[in-house]
Structures are given as structure tokens and as C-alpha cells.
């Protein structure tokens, strides 16, 4: 009887070891893909070039509304197609990236051609004062559309407004 119990324990342990090995292999596969991509000098150069060819701005929210943030806060928005989309990617000349960093500030990377190149005058990392609630509502709606499950806001009325948008 004791011998049989030991065999069962060994079998169970072997099954658990197999599960752990399988998980480790999956993690290794992920790492074997991700690390070379991250460490690829040519790829990094392309990413750097793409990011440096955007106009970096910080929106300063001067309205009584706050920027909200979601569980997927970095939004890629195709401004010509008027849709949230990850298919075009950040390198697309029609994609802007919006990322709220607080209720009053948001980083927005604009393609240089937006507004016929007028965004270039902001001169990378320029502050753009925003006094229009329509603009804040627009960027908050992007957070809503890009969210997976949750939206975070300081005030309940802002969440209620977004719930109403979701129902439309």
C-alpha cells in the first residue's frame, strides 16, 4: 500500500512538473520573441525615428472636466478614418497617440501633417492649453472606446456621462 501511494505521489509530481515546464517553455517562447525584438538595433532605430517624427504635446486641461483614464490608457487614433485602431500602428501618418497622465494633463503625439503641418509650431513637448470641453469629451470618449473593462475618473458625473455615451 505504501509503495502504491509513493507511485501515485510520483505520478502527481511528474504531472505538476510537466505543467511547470510547459509554462516555462511558454514564457521562454515569449521571451525568445520579445527580447530579440527589443534588442534589435535596426528596429529600435526605426521606432526612435517614428517617435521623433511626431509632434509631442502636453495638453493642459483648463476646463471643469477631468481627463479620464482606462485600463488601456494609450490610445492610437486614426484621425482620417475617425476610429480607434491599432492596425495602422504609431508609424502611420494618420495616427495620433493620446495618453492621459493626470486629470489635467495628457501627452498627445501628433503626426506632423495634422492641420497642414500647423502642429509643428508647438515645437515638440510644447504645452497646448485646452479650454474647450468638447476636446476633453472627445479624448475621454477615446478612452471609453479603447477600454477593455474599466474607466477611472475622480467624479461620478464624468462616469455617468461616459456610461450614457456607451449606451448610444
C-alpha positions as CSV (number, residue, x, y, z in Angstrom):
1,X,0.0,0.0,0.0
2,X,2.8,2.5,0.9
3,X,4.6,1.6,-2.3
4,X,1.4,2.4,-4.3
5,X,1.0,5.7,-2.5
6,X,4.5,6.7,-3.4
7,X,3.9,5.8,-7.1
8,X,0.7,8.0,-7.1
9,X,2.7,10.9,-5.5
10,X,5.5,10.5,-8.0
11,X,3.0,10.5,-10.8
12,X,1.2,13.6,-9.5
13,X,4.6,15.3,-9.0
14,X,5.6,14.4,-12.6
15,X,2.3,15.9,-13.9
16,X,2.9,19.1,-11.9
17,X,6.5,19.2,-13.2
18,X,5.2,18.8,-16.7
19,X,2.8,21.7,-16.2
20,X,5.5,23.9,-14.8
21,X,7.9,23.0,-17.7
22,X,5.1,23.8,-20.1
23,X,4.6,27.2,-18.5
24,X,8.3,27.9,-18.5
25,X,8.5,26.9,-22.2
26,X,5.7,29.3,-23.0
27,X,7.4,32.1,-21.1
28,X,10.7,31.2,-22.9
29,X,8.9,31.4,-26.2
30,X,7.6,34.8,-25.3
31,X,11.0,35.9,-24.1
32,X,12.7,34.4,-27.1
33,X,10.4,36.6,-29.3
34,X,10.3,39.7,-27.2
35,X,13.9,40.2,-26.2
36,X,15.4,40.0,-29.7
37,X,12.7,42.4,-30.9
38,X,13.5,44.8,-28.0
39,X,17.3,44.5,-28.6
40,X,17.1,44.7,-32.3
41,X,19.2,47.9,-33.1
42,X,17.6,48.4,-36.6
43,X,14.1,48.1,-35.0
44,X,15.0,50.5,-32.2
45,X,16.3,52.9,-34.8
46,X,13.0,52.7,-36.7
47,X,11.0,53.2,-33.6
48,X,13.1,56.2,-32.5
49,X,12.8,57.7,-35.9
50,X,9.0,57.2,-35.8
51,X,8.6,58.8,-32.4
52,X,10.9,61.7,-33.1
53,X,8.9,62.5,-36.3
54,X,5.8,63.1,-34.3
55,X,4.9,66.4,-32.7
56,X,4.9,65.8,-28.9
57,X,2.5,68.0,-27.0
58,X,1.2,68.2,-23.5
59,X,-2.5,69.2,-23.3
60,X,-3.1,71.3,-20.3
61,X,-6.8,70.9,-19.4
62,X,-8.2,74.2,-18.2
63,X,-11.8,73.1,-18.1
64,X,-14.1,71.9,-15.3
65,X,-14.0,68.4,-16.7
66,X,-11.1,66.0,-16.0
67,X,-9.4,63.6,-18.3
68,X,-10.4,60.1,-17.5
69,X,-8.2,57.1,-17.9
70,X,-9.0,53.5,-18.7
71,X,-7.4,50.1,-18.2
72,X,-5.9,50.6,-21.7
73,X,-4.8,54.2,-21.5
74,X,-2.6,54.5,-24.6
75,X,-4.9,55.2,-27.5
76,X,-3.9,55.1,-31.1
77,X,-6.4,57.1,-33.1
78,X,-6.6,57.2,-36.9
79,X,-7.8,60.8,-37.3
80,X,-8.6,60.4,-41.0
81,X,-10.5,57.2,-40.6
82,X,-12.0,58.7,-37.3
83,X,-11.5,55.4,-35.4
84,X,-9.5,53.9,-32.6
85,X,-7.2,51.5,-34.3
86,X,-4.1,49.6,-33.5
87,X,-3.9,48.2,-37.0
88,X,-2.3,51.3,-38.5
89,X,0.3,51.5,-35.7
90,X,2.1,54.5,-34.5
91,X,4.2,54.8,-37.6
92,X,1.2,55.6,-39.8
93,X,1.0,59.2,-40.9
94,X,-2.7,59.3,-39.9
95,X,-2.3,58.0,-36.4
96,X,-2.0,60.1,-33.3
97,X,-1.3,58.7,-29.8
98,X,-3.1,60.0,-26.7
99,X,-2.1,59.2,-23.2
100,X,-3.7,60.9,-20.2
101,X,-1.1,61.2,-17.4
102,X,-3.4,63.0,-14.8
103,X,-6.9,64.6,-14.7
104,X,-5.4,67.8,-16.0
105,X,-2.6,66.7,-18.4
106,X,-2.4,64.4,-21.4
107,X,0.5,63.6,-23.7
108,X,-0.5,63.6,-27.4
109,X,1.8,62.7,-30.3
110,X,0.5,64.2,-33.5
111,X,1.6,63.3,-37.0
112,X,3.5,66.3,-38.3
113,X,1.0,66.7,-41.1
114,X,-2.0,67.3,-38.8
115,X,-3.7,70.7,-39.6
116,X,-1.5,71.1,-42.7
117,X,1.6,71.0,-40.5
118,X,0.4,73.6,-38.1
119,X,1.1,71.4,-35.2
120,X,4.9,71.8,-35.9
121,X,4.7,75.3,-34.4
122,X,4.1,73.6,-31.0
123,X,7.8,72.7,-31.2
124,X,8.0,69.2,-29.6
125,X,6.9,69.0,-26.0
126,X,5.0,72.2,-26.2
127,X,2.2,72.8,-23.8
128,X,-1.2,73.3,-25.5
129,X,-3.8,75.0,-23.3
130,X,-7.2,73.4,-23.7
131,X,-10.2,75.5,-22.7
132,X,-12.8,73.6,-24.8
133,X,-14.9,71.0,-23.0
134,X,-15.7,69.4,-26.4
135,X,-12.0,68.5,-26.8
136,X,-11.8,66.9,-23.3
137,X,-15.0,65.0,-24.0
138,X,-13.5,63.8,-27.3
139,X,-10.4,62.4,-25.7
140,X,-12.4,60.9,-22.9
141,X,-14.6,59.2,-25.5
142,X,-11.4,57.7,-27.0
143,X,-10.6,56.3,-23.5
144,X,-14.0,54.7,-23.4
145,X,-13.7,53.2,-26.9
146,X,-10.2,51.9,-26.2
147,X,-11.0,50.5,-22.7
148,X,-11.1,46.8,-22.1
149,X,-13.2,46.7,-18.9
150,X,-12.7,49.8,-16.7
151,X,-12.7,53.6,-16.8
152,X,-11.3,55.6,-13.9
153,X,-12.5,59.1,-13.0
154,X,-12.4,61.4,-10.0
155,X,-16.0,62.4,-10.3
156,X,-19.1,60.3,-10.6
157,X,-20.8,62.7,-13.1
158,X,-18.0,62.1,-15.6
159,X,-18.5,58.3,-15.3
160,X,-22.3,58.8,-15.8
161,X,-21.6,60.8,-18.9
162,X,-19.4,58.0,-20.3
163,X,-22.0,55.4,-19.4
164,X,-24.5,57.4,-21.4
165,X,-22.1,57.5,-24.4
166,X,-21.6,53.8,-24.2
167,X,-25.4,53.2,-24.4
168,X,-25.7,55.3,-27.5
